[in-house]
Amino acid sequence: LLGPARYESETQMLGERCVCFDSGSTGAAAQFSQAVDIVPGKAYTLSFYAKACGEMKIRAIMEYHDAGGVRQTVESPLLCDGQLYEYERLFHTFTLPHGSLKEVTFSIRANGETGVRSRAWVDCAQLEEGVLPNRYSLLVNGDFSFDCAGRPLDWEATEDTGHADTAYIPDDMRGKPEGMTDHVLRI
C-alpha cells in the first residue's frame, strides 16, 4: 500500500477486509499494487469492486519493462470519477506488448480532489486472462485475507518461529487457514 491507504474490516464487500484509500481533503494519491508474471501479447483484465464518496478518481495501472528494458506505464481511463454509493465492479483490459519482460506490476490508484474530503474502498481485486472479467483470479490475496508476509490474518508467529518458518498458531482459535486440508491439525 502506498500513500494514505489502509486495510479496513468494517466496510468490506466480501472476505475479512478491504483497502480504504483516504485522501482526506488534500487530494493525495494512494495505491495498492502487486507484481505478477504474465504472457506478452495476451489480454488480461484487472477487475475489482469499489465504492467512493467525495470526489474520488480511481484508475487501473500496468507497469512493465519493454524490450529495451525501459520502464513503461499504461493507465486506464478513469474508472470512477466521483461517487459510487454502493460497491460496483470496475475493470480495464491490458495487453503486454510482445518482447516485453513478463513481470508486470498491476495497481489500483485512487486520489481525491483538493479541498473535498474523499474516500474510496476497494475489494475483491482480480487479474484474469482474457478481455472480460469472470471469476478466476491470477492475483494472490485479492480479498486481503493475508498479511504482507503471506500469513492468514488470524494466525501469528510464535517466539519459536522465525521469518522463514511456516508454522503458525491461530491467535483467536478460529481454526486453520483456508485452503489447508482436514489432515492438518491445530497444535
C-alpha positions in Angstrom: 0.0 0.0 0.0 1.3 3.4 -0.9 0.0 6.8 0.3 -3.0 7.3 2.5 -4.3 3.7 2.3 -5.1 1.2 4.9 -6.8 -2.1 5.4 -10.3 -1.9 6.9 -12.6 -4.6 8.1 -15.8 -2.5 8.7 -16.7 -1.8 5.0 -15.6 -4.8 3.0 -17.8 -6.4 0.4 -16.5 -9.9 0.8 -13.9 -11.6 2.9 -12.4 -10.1 6.0 -11.1 -6.8 4.9 -10.8 -4.3 2.1 -8.5 -1.5 1.2 -9.5 2.0 2.1 -8.0 5.0 0.2 -8.5 8.1 2.3 -7.2 11.2 0.7 -8.9 13.5 3.2 -9.2 16.9 1.6 -5.6 17.0 0.3 -6.2 15.2 -3.0 -3.3 12.8 -2.1 -3.0 9.7 -4.3 -2.9 6.2 -2.8 -2.5 2.8 -4.4 -2.5 -1.0 -4.0 0.0 -2.9 -6.2 1.0 -6.4 -6.9 3.7 -7.9 -9.3 2.7 -10.9 -11.4 4.2 -12.7 -14.4 2.0 -12.6 -17.5 2.5 -13.7 -21.1 3.3 -10.8 -23.6 0.8 -10.4 -26.3 -2.2 -11.8 -24.3 -5.0 -9.7 -23.0 -5.5 -9.5 -19.2 -8.4 -7.9 -17.3 -7.9 -6.3 -13.9 -11.2 -6.0 -12.1 -12.3 -5.0 -8.6 -15.3 -3.8 -6.7 -15.2 -0.2 -5.4 -17.3 2.4 -3.7 -16.4 6.0 -3.1 -17.5 9.3 -1.5 -16.4 12.8 -2.2 -14.6 13.4 -5.5 -12.6 10.2 -5.8 -10.9 9.3 -9.0 -10.0 5.6 -9.5 -8.0 4.0 -12.3 -6.1 0.8 -13.0 -2.4 0.9 -13.9 0.0 -1.6 -15.6 3.8 -1.0 -15.2 6.3 -3.1 -17.2 9.7 -3.1 -18.8 9.7 -3.0 -22.6 12.1 -5.0 -24.9 14.8 -2.3 -24.3 14.5 -2.6 -20.6 12.7 0.8 -20.3 10.0 1.1 -17.7 6.6 1.8 -19.2 3.3 2.8 -17.5 -0.1 2.3 -19.0 -3.1 3.9 -17.2 -6.7 3.1 -17.8 -9.2 5.9 -18.4 -10.9 7.0 -15.2 -13.0 4.1 -13.9 -14.6 6.2 -11.2 -14.8 10.0 -11.3 -16.8 11.0 -8.3 -19.1 9.0 -6.1 -20.2 5.3 -6.0 -22.6 4.8 -3.2 -22.7 1.0 -3.5 -19.9 -1.4 -4.5 -19.7 -1.6 -8.3 -17.4 -3.8 -10.3 -14.9 -1.8 -12.3 -12.4 -3.2 -14.8 -9.9 -2.5 -17.5 -8.2 -4.8 -20.0 -4.4 -4.5 -20.7 -2.2 -6.3 -23.2 1.5 -6.5 -22.5 3.4 -5.8 -25.8 5.4 -8.6 -27.4 9.0 -8.6 -26.4 8.3 -7.1 -23.0 9.6 -8.7 -19.8 6.9 -10.9 -18.3 7.0 -9.4 -14.8 4.3 -6.7 -14.6 3.0 -4.6 -11.7 -0.7 -4.0 -11.6 -2.0 -1.2 -9.4 -5.3 0.3 -8.4 -4.8 4.0 -7.8 -7.2 6.5 -6.2 -6.9 10.2 -5.5 -9.4 12.8 -4.3 -9.8 16.4 -5.2 -8.0 19.1 -3.2 -10.4 20.7 -0.8 -13.0 17.9 -0.9 -13.0 15.1 1.7 -12.7 11.9 -0.4 -12.5 8.2 0.4 -12.8 5.0 -1.6 -13.0 1.3 -0.7 -11.7 -1.4 -3.0 -12.3 -5.2 -2.5 -12.1 -8.4 -4.5 -9.3 -7.4 -6.8 -8.8 -9.9 -9.7 -6.5 -10.3 -12.6 -7.8 -12.7 -15.3 -6.6 -13.8 -18.7 -9.0 -12.5 -21.4 -10.9 -9.4 -22.2 -13.9 -9.9 -19.8 -13.9 -10.2 -16.1 -15.0 -13.5 -14.8 -14.3 -15.4 -11.6 -10.8 -16.9 -11.9 -8.1 -14.6 -10.4 -4.4 -14.6 -11.1 -3.7 -12.3 -8.1 -2.8 -13.6 -4.8 -4.7 -12.3 -1.8 -7.3 -10.4 -3.8 -9.6 -10.4 -0.7 -6.8 -9.1 1.5 -7.2 -12.0 4.0 -3.4 -12.5 4.3 -0.9 -10.0 5.8 2.1 -8.6 3.9 4.2 -11.7 4.8 1.6 -14.1 3.3 0.2 -15.3 6.7 -3.5 -15.6 7.3 -4.8 -12.7 9.3 -5.9 -14.9 12.2 -2.5 -16.6 12.6 0.6 -15.2 14.4 4.2 -16.4 14.5 5.4 -17.7 17.9 8.6 -17.0 19.6 9.8 -20.4 18.4 9.4 -19.5 14.7 11.4 -17.2 12.5 10.6 -15.2 9.4 11.4 -18.3 7.2 9.2 -20.7 9.2 5.7 -21.6 8.1 4.3 -22.9 11.4 1.8 -20.6 13.0 -0.6 -20.8 15.8 -4.1 -19.2 15.4 -4.4 -16.2 17.7 -8.2 -16.3 18.1 -8.9 -20.0 17.7 -10.9 -19.6 14.5 -9.0 -22.5 13.0 -6.6 -23.3 10.2 -6.1 -21.1 7.2 -8.4 -21.6 4.2 -7.0 -24.0 1.6 -5.5 -26.5 4.1 -7.0 -30.0 4.1 -8.7 -31.6 7.0 -5.5 -33.6 7.6 -3.8 -30.6 9.1 -4.3 -30.4 12.9 -4.1 -27.3 15.2 -1.2 -27.7 17.6 
